[in-house]
């Protein structure tokens, strides 16, 4: 008798939990639908025949962006991110914009650093990109305790904005065009001569002799050429040599990354030479990043992607620096975040987590802005030698690294 009561109690409990979970997921679906419908209104005032061009902005990291005026008085460069569900900005940036608190996102967000959080959303009255006015754009606030904080050195325009406009990136002419997605005739004109990849922002096919066919997502917010998953890595490593380096992402989380260089990728006749493919176990996905995007002419139209061969010949991407280290920001400190295994930097005695005091006696800044903007990374990439002053366990030391002849 007691057993039956226990079973009935458990069944009732499970039923109640099921109803609660079902109601929660229904609420999330309704919330997402209403949010997307709200963000579709940001272009209501834009004429269907609107079209404008501007110079492509590409910062030292390779991120693509556009100059905009927010709330009529704050001018900023906004970077594009095709995989961020909303636009992103630091909390202090939103305060400077005088953005209004809108609501809290009801579903958890998982960031690159494997942190889970419930986002606060803020709305700005308008964003002007040239003569294009976007009304009521919603931003996700990124606070200081979020691992993305130091990486987010500029505000980001996410999918909720990008999917409502067509963005044409002519890398040969260094020109960006934009017009409303609803103008189908203009879309047909602008995509003439491009190869169409339906749903290609989230899934498009690339082929190489070394990997066969890959299905990837296009992520303009990823500062890589191409990231690959474990299956592709296992295929590549059989016949292709790689460099390996350890990447320190946050306290208690490191990756051993394998990098394959000199891979030629193709998509429907569009050939992209000298690609660098990185296998990062903690991500384990196939992603084409902003470096890859810069090697082709492309058009973003909602979820669809259009590609066209560039006319110029691009020099090979170097991939991981020859000196065998990368410097970035972790826990608020500028430090060594990646070391090539048995590379020059590791052999010199440098360690992951070493805090950087100066680079080449101050020849380039070693502060957070210099790092996150890509200036320091570019300097390291081009250097034949480096003199680094670091702090380790409270003591300062100087290390010299030089390329081998």
N, C-alpha and C positions, 0 to 999 in steps of 0.2 A: 504493500500500500504506500509506504513511504517512497519507494523507488518511482512509482507512477507519479506521485506529486512532484518529485524532483524533476522528472522528465518533462511534465507539463510546465513547470516553472521555467526550465531551460528553453523549451520551445517558445513560450511567451516572450522570454527575454530576447531570444534570437529574432523573433518576429518584430518586436519593438525596434531592435537595432537595425533590422532591414528597412523598416519604414523610415527611420531617421536618416539612414544613409541614402535611401531613394529620394527622400524629400530634399536632402542636401544637394545631390547631383542634379535634380530638377532645378533647384534654385540657381546652381552654378550655370546651367545651360541658359536659363532665362536671363541671368545677369550678363553673361557673355554676349548674348544676342542683343540685349539692350545697349550694351557698351559699344558694340560694333555699329549698331544703327545710329547711335549718338555721334560716333566719330565719322560716319559717312556724311554727316551734315556739315563738316568743316569746309567742304567745297561748294556748298549750295549757292553761294554768291558769285562763283566763277563762271563766266560765260563759256558755253560749250566750244566756241571757236578760239578760246584763249590759247596762245602758244608763245613761249619765250625761250631764249637761249642765254647762257652765261658761260663764263670760263669754269672749267673743272677745277675744283680745289682738291688737292691731294697732299696731305701732310707727310712729315718724315716717316711715319709709321706705314704709310700707304693707304690710310683710310680716306674714303671719298666723302666730300662734304659740300655744304653750300652756305653762303653768308645770308643771314636773316636778321630781321628786326623784330623783337618780341615786345608785345604790349606797347608798341609805338615809340619806344625810347631806348631799348637795350639791344645793341648789335652784337651778334655772336656768330661764330662758325659752328654749324650743326652738322654732325657726322651721320651718315646713313648706316642703318643696321637692319638687314632684311629678316633677321630671325628674332629680334626683340619684339614682343607682342605689343608693347606700348613704347612711347618715347621715354627717354631717361635723362635725369639731371640730378646733380648733387642738391641736397637740401638748401645749402646756402645760395646756390645759383637760383633756385626757385624763389627763395626769399628776395633775392635781388630783382628778379622779374616781377615781384609782387603777385605771384601766382596764388590763386585761391584754393584752399583745401577743398577737395571734392568728396572723396569717400575712401574707405579702405578696401583693397582688393580681397574678395572673400575666399580665394583659393591660394594655397601656398606657392611660392616661387622658389625654384632651385637654381642657384647661380653656378658659375664656372668653378667656384671654390668649394662646392658641395655644402653650401649653407642654405638653410631653409628659413624663409621669412614671409610675412604678410605685408604687402606693399601699401604705402600711403600714396594716394593719387591726388594730383593737383592740376588745375586747369588754368590756362592763360587765355586772355581775351582774343588775341590774334597773333599770328606769325606772318610777317611779310617777307616773301622771297622774291626780290625784284618787284614786279607788278602783281604778283600772285598773293592774295590774302587768304590765309587759312584761319578759320574762326573756331575757338573753343577746343584747341588741342590739349589732350590730357597727357601729363608726364607722370612717370613713377619716380618717387623720391628715393634717392640712394643715400642713406645715412653713413656716418663714419665707421660704424661697426660692420658694415657690409664689405666683403672682400673685394667687391667691384669698385669701391670708392676711389682708390688711388689710380686704378686703370681708367676711370671715367674722367679724363682731363678736359673733355669738351662734352656739351649736351648731345644727345643722340635722337634722331628721328627714327621711330620704329615702324612696324608694319601697319599700325592703325592709321598712320598718315600716308605712308608710301603706297599702300594698295589703292588709294583713291585717286592717284595721279599716275601718269606714264612718265618714266624717267629714261631719257636716252643719253647714253654716255659714249660719245665719239672720242675715243682715246687718241686717234690719229690727229684730230683737229683740236684736241684738248677743249672740247665744247660739250656742255650739258644742255639738253632740251627738256622741257616739261610742258605737259598739257593734260586736261581732264581725261580720265579713263573712259568716260562716257562718249567721247568723240571717236567713234569707230572708224569713220572715214579717214581722219587724221592718222589713226593708228595704222591703218592699212598702207597709207602713203609712207609713213616713217619707217615701217618694218620691211619695205621693199628691198630685196637683196640680202636680207638677214635669214638665217635658218631658225625656224620656230621650234621651241622646246616647250610643249604644253605642260603646265604645272612645274616648270623647271626651277622656280625659286626654291621649291621644297624637294624636288626630285628631278634630276637630269642625268643623262647617261654620258660618260666619258670613256674612251677606249684607249688603251695602249698595248703594245706587244707584250710588255712585262706583266700587265695586270688583267688583261682581257677587258671586259666591260665593268665599269663602276657606276653605281647609282649614288649620287651625291646631292646634298642641299647646298645652295649658295648662301653664304653668310658673310655679308660685307662688314660685319662687326668682329670677324675673326682675323687676327693679324698673322695669318699663315698663307702659304701657297695652297697646298692640298693636305688635309688630314685624312688618314686611312684607318680602317678598323683592323681587327686581329686577323681576319681571314685574308685580307689583301696583303697584310704584313707577312703572313706565313708563305704566301705565294711569291712575294718579292724576294724574301731572304734566301730562297733556294738558289737564285741565280744572279743576285744583284748585291754588291757590297754596300754596307751602310756605316754611317758614323753614329755613335751612341753617346748620349749625354744625359746627365741626371738633372731634372728640373724640380726646383723647390717651389711648390705652389703656396703652401701655408704650413704653419706648425703641425707636424705630424703627417703631412701629405707630400710625398715626392713621387715623381714619375721618372722611369728610365725610358727615354725617347729614342727611337731609331729613325734616322733620316736617310732617305734615298734621293740622290741628285741625278739630274740629266735625263729625266723621263719625258718623252714626248707624248702628249695627250691629244686626242681628237674627238670632235663632236660634229657629226653630220658634215664632214668635209672641212670644218674649221680646225686648223692645226695649231697647237700651243706647245712650242718647244721648251726644253730646259726647265721642266717643272721639278719642284722639290716636294717629295711626299714624306710626311712625318707620321709615325705611329705613336700615339699618346694613349697608353692603356686606360687611364682614368676617363678619357672621353670616348674612345673606341667607336668612332663614327666616321663616315665618309663625308667630308666637308670641303668645299672649295671656298677659300677665303678672299680677302681683299687683294692680296698679291696676284692671285690667279685672275681676278676680275680685271686688273689693270693690263693684262696681256691680250685682251680681246675688246672689240667694240660690242656693246651690249645694250639691250633695252629691257627695262622692268615694266611689265604691264599686269598689275594685279599679281596673280600667282604664276603668270607665264613669263618666260624668258626668251629673248631673241639674241642670237649671236652672229657676229660677222668677223671674218679674218682681219687682223690689223695689217696695214700695208707696210709698216716699217719693221725692221728686224730688231728684235729685242735681245739685249745681252743676257747671259745666263744669270739666274738668281743664285747668290752665293750660299744661301741657306745659313746654317749655324756658323758664326764667325770663325775664321781660321785660327784665331788665337785661343779658341776653346772655352769661351765664357760669355755669359750674358749678365747684365746688371739690370735689376728692376726694383720695385718697391714691395716690401713685405712687412706687415705689422707697423707701418709708418716709417720704416727705415729703408734707405737706399743701400742695397746689398747685392752680393753675388747670388743669383737665383738659378743659374745653370752652369754646369761644368761638363766639358767633354771628358768621357772616360779615357784615361791615359793621354789626354790632350796637353797642350803646352801650358795652359793655366794651372791644371791640376799638378803637373810635374814641377811647376815652380813653387808649389806649396800652398796655393790658395785653396780655400774650402767654401762649401756652400754656407751661406749665412754671414760670411765676412762683411762687416759694415764698411761701406766705401766713404773715405774721407776726402780724397781728391784723385783726379785722373790726369796724368801727365802734368803735375804741378799746377793744375787749374786751367789747362788749355781748353777744357770743355767743362761745363757745369756738372756737378754731381748731386744736384738737388732733385726734388720730386718732379718739378715741371720739365727739367731737361731730360729726365728719364722717360716719363710717361708720354711726352710729345715725340719721342723717337730720336731726338738729337744725339743723345749719348749712344744709343744703339747704332746709329749710322756711323758715328765716329769710330766705335769699336770695330764695326764691320770693315771699315776702310783702312784701319791701322795696321802697320807692319810690326809695330812694337808698342808696348804700354808700360808706364810706370804707375802703379797703384799704391796709394797709401790707404791702409785698411785698419779697422779696429777689431780685435778679437779678444774676448775675455778681459776687456778693460785696458788692453795694451795696444799701442799703435805699432804697425810694422809696414815696411815698404817692400814691394815685390816688383820685379822686372820680368816682362814677357816679351819674347821676340819670335817672329816667324823663322823657321829653319830654312836655310838656303837650299 
